[in-house]
Amino acid sequence: MIVVDPGHNGGNAGRPDEINKKVFIGNGYKACNTTGTSTAAGYSEHAFTWDLANRLAKVLRGEGAKVTLTREDDRGVGPCVNERAAIGNRAKADAVLSLHGDGAAASGHGFHVIEPLPVGKNTGIVAASARLGEAIRDAYRSGTGIPYASYVGRAGLDRRGDLGGLNLSTVPIVFLECGNMPNPGDAAKMSSASFRQRMADSLARGFEHYLG
């Protein structure tokens, strides 16, 4: 079982009361969810992740994998970050990939994978998540040609202990910041349907490598 988590949701901006409520993330409290970022032309992160997640799920299912998404459409609100982690945990997923687009300064470009630091319940999956992260990184870099992020991490990898999806997971998980949406070059790729398909095909190869 593979769980794909398309970050954010299309209805989040209209329900600040829901997405701003605090939830426990394993070592503190953060907002349930956020609205995400967008390109300068207005292509939203939630739409990008939803499209990419569905493309990836289609490829994986075509290869015989069982795939679950953490949300049903791009019109709803949430789910909160703790519930997104719970979906993967309940499914006893072999791997979870949370898809995002970064919102850094426009001068920064490239992608990076975020792996979990040990925070309580996730301690047992940190090593496996690191292996998943390297498999996703290598396949995405090879398949898309997008360089490692110029502004964060090292060799396309970062580790964090402040993200609920990573902290609360009991199955192998990584986040992928597929590119920096305010950067014109990254935005052009992320806004292209054909390039998003290339991203999906590349990520499927990463899962193949990780799962053997």
Secondary structure, DSSP 8 states (H G I E B T S, - for coil): -EEEEE-S-TTGGG-HHHHTSEEE-SSSEEES-----B-TT--BHHHHHHHHHHHHHHHHHHTT--EEES-S-SSS----HHHHHHHHHHTT-SEEEEEEEE---TT---BEEEEE---GGGGGGHHHHHHHHHHHHHHHHHHH---B-SSSSBTTEEEESS-HHHHT-SS-EEEEEEEETTSHHHHHHHT-HHHHHHHHHHHHHHHHHHH-
